[in-house]
Amino acid sequence: GYVGEKIGWHWGFGLAGIFMFFGMLQFYFGQKIFGVIGNALNKVTKKEENKVEELPKKVVNERLLVIFVLSIFTIFFWMVFEQAGGSMTIFAKDYTLRNLDGSSSTLFKWADAALTIFPLLAVSVVLIGLAKKLFAKYPATILFTALSFIIIWGLAIWKVQKEFTAVNTEVPASWFGILNSFFIVSLAPFFSKLWETKFNPSGPVKFGMGLVFVGLGFAGLAYGGRDIAAGATVAQVSMFWLIFAYFFHTVGELCVSPVGLSYVSKLAPAKLVGLMFGVWFTCTAIGNWLAGASGSLIDKISTEYSISTFFLIFTILPMAVGLIAFALTPLLRKWMNGVH
């Protein structure tokens, strides 16, 4: 995003394509690392799979129904959550105060440098450790990984140097996109420990929580943009509201995304796990498509009503669906037949 905004989007997308190609080569040359994982099942494996305890048809059908219901919920979640790449970026670009000076400018430069360097340093340390163990067997994979990180480190140092020497400090609109990753890394250990305690609600409750949290994030944006007049194309809203939104959206994601994948594998019978994951990701794709379709209405709604009204829609919708998830929890738990 930074390269796209500061140099040109052709360069930004071009670099993304190069790194995707390098990533594919890393997996191609390192296929043997995964052993037989991902290979087609042979006759012996199929026989072993069929030996899995057969569940009553009623139990299987009810558990599959739970997967379908949760998949419907996930459509609404991703429809709202994925506004990050559309309407929220537009809000960051056109309606957010991003020019900083004085102590605010200095604080942002150091915070941005820390968010750029420290995660990259941590990943580099881990990869160096892996390289020492795997280089002898998979040299091509390690070389492409090393080449990728040399380029990434060069870009990171260039970015930090450019920001510290800039006369005027403007937070790039794309910068807010890193907040989701930052909050995931920061909050994931807490949620992992939380789910291990007695406060470990069932899947439907977690889905309801996730939908309510993502709606709460948009409530902050709706409130922050309350003074923007209908039809206004620019404004100077505090960036606090975007940070507020990304925080609660990430909390919602941690309640839905890993939990949902886990429940698909728990609830689906072994021979249908792949198919049910296909259903799950199809619903995710539908949610992403709806995110783009609904996000494209931002200009029309903000012109006829207000930008606050636009975000209020994304506040009410997921919260309403979240309440439905809470209401259906007793029935869904019954259909889960002992799966927690």
One Martini backbone bead per residue (centre of mass of N, CA, C, O) as a GRO file, in nm:
protein
  340
    1GLY     BB    1   0.056   0.063  -0.021
    2TYR     BB    2   0.292   0.261   0.002
    3VAL     BB    3   0.400   0.233  -0.287
    4GLY     BB    4   0.136   0.313  -0.427
    5GLU     BB    5   0.111   0.605  -0.300
    6LYS     BB    6   0.420   0.715  -0.349
    7ILE     BB    7   0.460   0.604  -0.658
    8GLY     BB    8   0.262   0.351  -0.759
    9TRP     BB    9   0.029   0.106  -0.839
   10HIS     BB   10   0.198  -0.057  -1.034
   11TRP     BB   11   0.424  -0.115  -0.829
   12GLY     BB   12   0.259  -0.241  -0.603
   13PHE     BB   13   0.131  -0.477  -0.770
   14GLY     BB   14   0.395  -0.583  -0.884
   15LEU     BB   15   0.522  -0.668  -0.614
   16ALA     BB   16   0.298  -0.858  -0.529
   17GLY     BB   17   0.338  -1.053  -0.768
   18ILE     BB   18   0.631  -1.132  -0.708
   19PHE     BB   19   0.581  -1.248  -0.420
   20MET     BB   20   0.379  -1.464  -0.511
   21PHE     BB   21   0.579  -1.613  -0.691
   22PHE     BB   22   0.784  -1.679  -0.471
   23GLY     BB   23   0.586  -1.836  -0.294
   24MET     BB   24   0.532  -2.061  -0.499
   25LEU     BB   25   0.830  -2.156  -0.518
   26GLN     BB   26   0.865  -2.240  -0.227
   27PHE     BB   27   0.651  -2.469  -0.242
   28TYR     BB   28   0.757  -2.624  -0.484
   29PHE     BB   29   1.054  -2.685  -0.359
   30GLY     BB   30   0.891  -2.780  -0.066
   31GLN     BB   31   0.693  -3.030  -0.086
   32LYS     BB   32   0.838  -3.256   0.097
   33ILE     BB   33   0.777  -3.136   0.378
   34PHE     BB   34   0.463  -3.262   0.374
   35GLY     BB   35   0.465  -3.521   0.240
   36VAL     BB   36   0.138  -3.672   0.217
   37ILE     BB   37   0.016  -3.410   0.230
   38GLY     BB   38  -0.233  -3.376  -0.030
   39ASN     BB   39  -0.265  -3.641  -0.129
   40ALA     BB   40  -0.403  -3.891  -0.263
   41LEU     BB   41  -0.599  -4.140  -0.180
   42ASN     BB   42  -0.566  -4.452  -0.092
   43LYS     BB   43  -0.702  -4.752  -0.023
   44VAL     BB   44  -0.609  -4.769   0.271
   45THR     BB   45  -0.698  -4.488   0.364
   46LYS     BB   46  -0.999  -4.524   0.294
   47LYS     BB   47  -1.050  -4.758   0.489
   48GLU     BB   48  -0.971  -4.605   0.746
   49GLU     BB   49  -1.184  -4.380   0.713
   50ASN     BB   50  -1.436  -4.585   0.719
   51LYS     BB   51  -1.378  -4.669   1.033
   52VAL     BB   52  -1.519  -4.452   1.134
   53GLU     BB   53  -1.749  -4.370   1.334
   54GLU     BB   54  -2.081  -4.417   1.306
   55LEU     BB   55  -2.337  -4.200   1.279
   56PRO     BB   56  -2.627  -4.098   1.311
   57LYS     BB   57  -2.815  -3.946   1.078
   58LYS     BB   58  -2.938  -3.727   1.261
   59VAL     BB   59  -2.668  -3.611   1.365
   60VAL     BB   60  -2.543  -3.538   1.095
   61ASN     BB   61  -2.769  -3.347   0.994
   62GLU     BB   62  -2.758  -3.145   1.231
   63ARG     BB   63  -2.461  -3.064   1.199
   64LEU     BB   64  -2.488  -2.962   0.908
   65LEU     BB   65  -2.694  -2.741   0.977
   66VAL     BB   66  -2.502  -2.575   1.150
   67ILE     BB   67  -2.304  -2.507   0.926
   68PHE     BB   68  -2.507  -2.352   0.752
   69VAL     BB   69  -2.582  -2.135   0.958
   70LEU     BB   70  -2.292  -2.029   1.007
   71SER     BB   71  -2.249  -1.954   0.708
   72ILE     BB   72  -2.460  -1.731   0.701
   73PHE     BB   73  -2.327  -1.555   0.914
   74THR     BB   74  -2.056  -1.515   0.755
   75ILE     BB   75  -2.166  -1.340   0.533
   76PHE     BB   76  -2.227  -1.092   0.713
   77PHE     BB   77  -1.950  -1.053   0.830
   78TRP     BB   78  -1.782  -1.011   0.559
   79MET     BB   79  -1.951  -0.782   0.445
   80VAL     BB   80  -1.853  -0.590   0.675
   81PHE     BB   81  -1.546  -0.635   0.724
   82GLU     BB   82  -1.460  -0.579   0.404
   83GLN     BB   83  -1.467  -0.259   0.418
   84ALA     BB   84  -1.162  -0.207   0.454
   85GLY     BB   85  -1.105  -0.214   0.125
   86GLY     BB   86  -1.311   0.039   0.093
   87SER     BB   87  -1.489   0.248   0.270
   88MET     BB   88  -1.261   0.283   0.487
   89THR     BB   89  -1.050   0.394   0.289
   90ILE     BB   90  -1.215   0.636   0.199
   91PHE     BB   91  -1.239   0.758   0.480
   92ALA     BB   92  -0.933   0.790   0.520
   93LYS     BB   93  -0.879   0.974   0.267
   94ASP     BB   94  -1.141   1.199   0.287
   95TYR     BB   95  -1.232   1.203   0.630
   96THR     BB   96  -0.933   1.218   0.747
   97LEU     BB   97  -0.696   1.323   0.972
   98ARG     BB   98  -0.343   1.302   0.842
   99ASN     BB   99  -0.209   1.560   0.936
  100LEU     BB  100   0.105   1.616   1.093
  101ASP     BB  101   0.252   1.766   1.396
  102GLY     BB  102   0.500   1.763   1.592
  103SER     BB  103   0.452   1.524   1.825
  104SER     BB  104   0.265   1.359   1.640
  105SER     BB  105   0.472   1.310   1.420
  106THR     BB  106   0.688   1.167   1.591
  107LEU     BB  107   0.511   0.939   1.701
  108PHE     BB  108   0.436   0.814   1.429
  109LYS     BB  109   0.719   0.747   1.324
  110TRP     BB  110   0.789   0.548   1.556
  111ALA     BB  111   0.543   0.363   1.530
  112ASP     BB  112   0.587   0.287   1.233
  113ALA     BB  113   0.869   0.167   1.270
  114ALA     BB  114   0.788  -0.053   1.472
  115LEU     BB  115   0.564  -0.189   1.285
  116THR     BB  116   0.784  -0.261   1.069
  117ILE     BB  117   1.040  -0.394   1.217
  118PHE     BB  118   0.963  -0.599   1.446
  119PRO     BB  119   0.804  -0.814   1.283
  120LEU     BB  120   1.033  -0.862   1.078
  121LEU     BB  121   1.241  -0.955   1.287
  122ALA     BB  122   1.086  -1.197   1.403
  123VAL     BB  123   1.056  -1.354   1.135
  124SER     BB  124   1.359  -1.368   1.067
  125VAL     BB  125   1.448  -1.540   1.306
  126VAL     BB  126   1.275  -1.786   1.239
  127LEU     BB  127   1.386  -1.831   0.945
  128ILE     BB  128   1.679  -1.876   1.022
  129GLY     BB  129   1.626  -2.132   1.185
  130LEU     BB  130   1.504  -2.292   0.947
  131ALA     BB  131   1.741  -2.269   0.748
  132LYS     BB  132   1.946  -2.439   0.913
  133LYS     BB  133   1.762  -2.708   0.883
  134LEU     BB  134   1.676  -2.691   0.548
  135PHE     BB  135   1.900  -2.623   0.337
  136ALA     BB  136   2.013  -2.906   0.257
  137LYS     BB  137   1.724  -3.005   0.133
  138TYR     BB  138   1.603  -2.683   0.059
  139PRO     BB  139   1.760  -2.448  -0.108
  140ALA     BB  140   1.553  -2.305  -0.296
  141THR     BB  141   1.352  -2.216  -0.082
  142ILE     BB  142   1.553  -2.047   0.088
  143LEU     BB  143   1.645  -1.852  -0.137
  144PHE     BB  144   1.365  -1.724  -0.196
  145THR     BB  145   1.319  -1.628   0.091
  146ALA     BB  146   1.570  -1.450   0.115
  147LEU     BB  147   1.509  -1.265  -0.125
  148SER     BB  148   1.245  -1.154  -0.017
  149PHE     BB  149   1.367  -1.032   0.254
  150ILE     BB  150   1.566  -0.840   0.127
  151ILE     BB  151   1.355  -0.667  -0.014
  152ILE     BB  152   1.182  -0.600   0.234
  153TRP     BB  153   1.406  -0.461   0.396
  154GLY     BB  154   1.460  -0.241   0.189
  155LEU     BB  155   1.173  -0.118   0.197
  156ALA     BB  156   1.163  -0.059   0.501
  157ILE     BB  157   1.407   0.133   0.518
  158TRP     BB  158   1.306   0.332   0.307
  159LYS     BB  159   1.047   0.412   0.450
  160VAL     BB  160   1.162   0.515   0.720
  161GLN     BB  161   1.356   0.725   0.598
  162LYS     BB  162   1.139   0.889   0.445
  163GLU     BB  163   0.969   0.972   0.697
  164PHE     BB  164   1.202   1.111   0.870
  165THR     BB  165   1.273   1.325   0.619
  166ALA     BB  166   1.009   1.450   0.617
  167VAL     BB  167   0.848   1.750   0.644
  168ASN     BB  168   0.573   1.615   0.595
  169THR     BB  169   0.304   1.452   0.774
  170GLU     BB  170   0.134   1.169   0.625
  171VAL     BB  171  -0.106   0.944   0.658
  172PRO     BB  172  -0.166   0.679   0.501
  173ALA     BB  173  -0.450   0.522   0.411
  174SER     BB  174  -0.315   0.227   0.406
  175TRP     BB  175  -0.205   0.210   0.702
  176PHE     BB  176  -0.468   0.104   0.850
  177GLY     BB  177  -0.438  -0.197   0.747
  178ILE     BB  178  -0.225  -0.288   0.981
  179LEU     BB  179  -0.410  -0.304   1.235
  180ASN     BB  180  -0.521  -0.587   1.210
  181SER     BB  181  -0.250  -0.737   1.242
  182PHE     BB  182  -0.169  -0.611   1.510
  183PHE     BB  183  -0.421  -0.707   1.676
  184ILE     BB  184  -0.389  -1.006   1.629
  185VAL     BB  185  -0.109  -1.043   1.759
  186SER     BB  186  -0.196  -0.911   2.036
  187LEU     BB  187  -0.483  -1.086   2.092
  188ALA     BB  188  -0.459  -1.395   2.042
  189PRO     BB  189  -0.339  -1.495   2.314
  190PHE     BB  190  -0.578  -1.406   2.487
  191PHE     BB  191  -0.800  -1.576   2.344
  192SER     BB  192  -0.667  -1.849   2.378
  193LYS     BB  193  -0.683  -1.841   2.691
  194LEU     BB  194  -0.985  -1.780   2.722
  195TRP     BB  195  -1.086  -2.054   2.581
  196GLU     BB  196  -0.949  -2.230   2.830
  197THR     BB  197  -1.155  -2.141   3.007
  198LYS     BB  198  -1.472  -2.118   3.144
  199PHE     BB  199  -1.478  -1.886   2.923
  200ASN     BB  200  -1.635  -2.090   2.672
  201PRO     BB  201  -1.822  -2.045   2.439
  202SER     BB  202  -2.010  -2.123   2.202
  203GLY     BB  203  -2.020  -2.088   1.872
  204PRO     BB  204  -2.280  -1.909   1.842
  205VAL     BB  205  -2.185  -1.698   2.049
  206LYS     BB  206  -1.928  -1.611   1.899
  207PHE     BB  207  -2.075  -1.512   1.652
  208GLY     BB  208  -2.241  -1.298   1.794
  209MET     BB  209  -2.001  -1.140   1.901
  210GLY     BB  210  -1.866  -1.075   1.629
  211LEU     BB  211  -2.107  -0.911   1.511
  212VAL     BB  212  -2.121  -0.699   1.736
  213PHE     BB  213  -1.831  -0.591   1.716
  214VAL     BB  214  -1.841  -0.497   1.417
  215GLY     BB  215  -2.074  -0.299   1.473
  216LEU     BB  216  -1.925  -0.126   1.685
  217GLY     BB  217  -1.712  -0.013   1.494
  218PHE     BB  218  -1.925   0.140   1.314
  219ALA     BB  219  -2.036   0.318   1.537
  220GLY     BB  220  -1.782   0.494   1.554
  221LEU     BB  221  -1.800   0.604   1.262
  222ALA     BB  222  -2.084   0.725   1.282
  223TYR     BB  223  -2.008   0.919   1.511
  224GLY     BB  224  -1.756   1.060   1.382
  225GLY     BB  225  -1.954   1.142   1.113
  226ARG     BB  226  -2.201   1.326   1.216
  227ASP     BB  227  -2.086   1.624   1.096
  228ILE     BB  228  -2.118   1.529   0.812
  229ALA     BB  229  -2.238   1.636   0.537
  230ALA     BB  230  -2.431   1.604   0.286
  231GLY     BB  231  -2.206   1.559   0.008
  232ALA     BB  232  -1.943   1.542   0.127
  233THR     BB  233  -1.590   1.490   0.019
  234VAL     BB  234  -1.467   1.624   0.281
  235ALA     BB  235  -1.271   1.578   0.592
  236GLN     BB  236  -1.171   1.601   0.972
  237VAL     BB  237  -1.143   1.323   1.118
  238SER     BB  238  -1.051   1.141   1.361
  239MET     BB  239  -0.844   0.854   1.372
  240PHE     BB  240  -0.963   0.711   1.618
  241TRP     BB  241  -1.215   0.577   1.475
  242LEU     BB  242  -1.052   0.378   1.305
  243ILE     BB  243  -0.906   0.236   1.534
  244PHE     BB  244  -1.160   0.149   1.679
  245ALA     BB  245  -1.273  -0.024   1.447
  246TYR     BB  246  -1.032  -0.221   1.408
  247PHE     BB  247  -1.040  -0.341   1.688
  248PHE     BB  248  -1.335  -0.461   1.684
  249HIS     BB  249  -1.300  -0.622   1.424
  250THR     BB  250  -1.078  -0.810   1.533
  251VAL     BB  251  -1.237  -0.928   1.763
  252GLY     BB  252  -1.452  -1.048   1.577
  253GLU     BB  253  -1.262  -1.229   1.411
  254LEU     BB  254  -1.164  -1.403   1.662
  255CYS     BB  255  -1.467  -1.518   1.698
  256VAL     BB  256  -1.498  -1.646   1.393
  257SER     BB  257  -1.275  -1.762   1.205
  258PRO     BB  258  -1.130  -1.993   1.375
  259VAL     BB  259  -1.394  -2.110   1.488
  260GLY     BB  260  -1.534  -2.194   1.226
  261LEU     BB  261  -1.319  -2.395   1.121
  262SER     BB  262  -1.333  -2.580   1.368
  263TYR     BB  263  -1.640  -2.661   1.342
  264VAL     BB  264  -1.628  -2.797   1.072
  265SER     BB  265  -1.432  -3.030   1.163
  266LYS     BB  266  -1.620  -3.130   1.403
  267LEU     BB  267  -1.913  -3.167   1.251
  268ALA     BB  268  -1.801  -3.312   1.018
  269PRO     BB  269  -1.771  -3.572   0.848
  270ALA     BB  270  -1.495  -3.705   0.715
  271LYS     BB  271  -1.618  -3.736   0.410
  272LEU     BB  272  -1.722  -3.400   0.432
  273VAL     BB  273  -1.509  -3.185   0.499
  274GLY     BB  274  -1.431  -3.067   0.223
  275LEU     BB  275  -1.717  -2.977   0.142
  276MET     BB  276  -1.769  -2.788   0.391
  277PHE     BB  277  -1.536  -2.599   0.326
  278GLY     BB  278  -1.657  -2.513   0.058
  279VAL     BB  279  -1.909  -2.383   0.178
  280TRP     BB  280  -1.767  -2.182   0.360
  281PHE     BB  281  -1.598  -2.033   0.130
  282THR     BB  282  -1.841  -1.954  -0.037
  283CYS     BB  283  -1.965  -1.767   0.178
  284THR     BB  284  -1.721  -1.585   0.193
  285ALA     BB  285  -1.738  -1.493  -0.103
  286ILE     BB  286  -2.017  -1.367  -0.083
  287GLY     BB  287  -1.941  -1.160   0.132
  288ASN     BB  288  -1.729  -1.015  -0.045
  289TRP     BB  289  -1.920  -0.932  -0.270
  290LEU     BB  290  -2.115  -0.770  -0.087
  291ALA     BB  291  -1.905  -0.567   0.004
  292GLY     BB  292  -1.867  -0.437  -0.274
  293ALA     BB  293  -2.164  -0.369  -0.339
  294SER     BB  294  -2.223  -0.198  -0.080
  295GLY     BB  295  -1.970  -0.006  -0.090
  296SER     BB  296  -2.058   0.137  -0.367
  297LEU     BB  297  -2.287   0.320  -0.201
  298ILE     BB  298  -2.142   0.557  -0.057
  299ASP     BB  299  -2.201   0.800  -0.244
  300LYS     BB  300  -2.510   0.788  -0.249
  301ILE     BB  301  -2.566   0.795   0.060
  302SER     BB  302  -2.384   1.047   0.135
  303THR     BB  303  -2.551   1.240  -0.051
  304GLU     BB  304  -2.854   1.185   0.047
  305TYR     BB  305  -2.748   1.177   0.346
  306SER     BB  306  -2.476   1.016   0.494
  307ILE     BB  307  -2.194   0.873   0.621
  308SER     BB  308  -2.328   0.789   0.886
  309THR     BB  309  -2.557   0.622   0.760
  310PHE     BB  310  -2.384   0.416   0.622
  311PHE     BB  311  -2.252   0.304   0.892
  312LEU     BB  312  -2.522   0.237   1.035
  313ILE     BB  313  -2.592  -0.007   0.865
  314PHE     BB  314  -2.321  -0.162   0.969
  315THR     BB  315  -2.438  -0.172   1.260
  316ILE     BB  316  -2.725  -0.303   1.254
  317LEU     BB  317  -2.698  -0.564   1.090
  318PRO     BB  318  -2.492  -0.738   1.266
  319MET     BB  319  -2.643  -0.705   1.534
  320ALA     BB  320  -2.902  -0.848   1.445
  321VAL     BB  321  -2.764  -1.117   1.370
  322GLY     BB  322  -2.639  -1.162   1.649
  323LEU     BB  323  -2.911  -1.191   1.799
  324ILE     BB  324  -2.998  -1.440   1.640
  325ALA     BB  325  -2.766  -1.618   1.736
  326PHE     BB  326  -2.843  -1.610   2.032
  327ALA     BB  327  -3.137  -1.724   1.995
  328LEU     BB  328  -3.024  -2.003   1.848
  329THR     BB  329  -2.833  -2.148   2.047
  330PRO     BB  330  -2.999  -2.379   2.180
  331LEU     BB  331  -3.059  -2.527   1.910
  332LEU     BB  332  -2.764  -2.557   1.807
  333ARG     BB  333  -2.658  -2.716   2.050
  334LYS     BB  334  -2.843  -2.956   2.007
  335TRP     BB  335  -2.739  -3.020   1.709
  336MET     BB  336  -2.433  -3.076   1.802
  337ASN     BB  337  -2.415  -3.324   1.989
  338GLY     BB  338  -2.162  -3.240   2.211
  339VAL     BB  339  -2.033  -3.013   2.066
  340HIS     BB  340  -1.811  -2.732   2.175
   0.00000   0.00000   0.00000
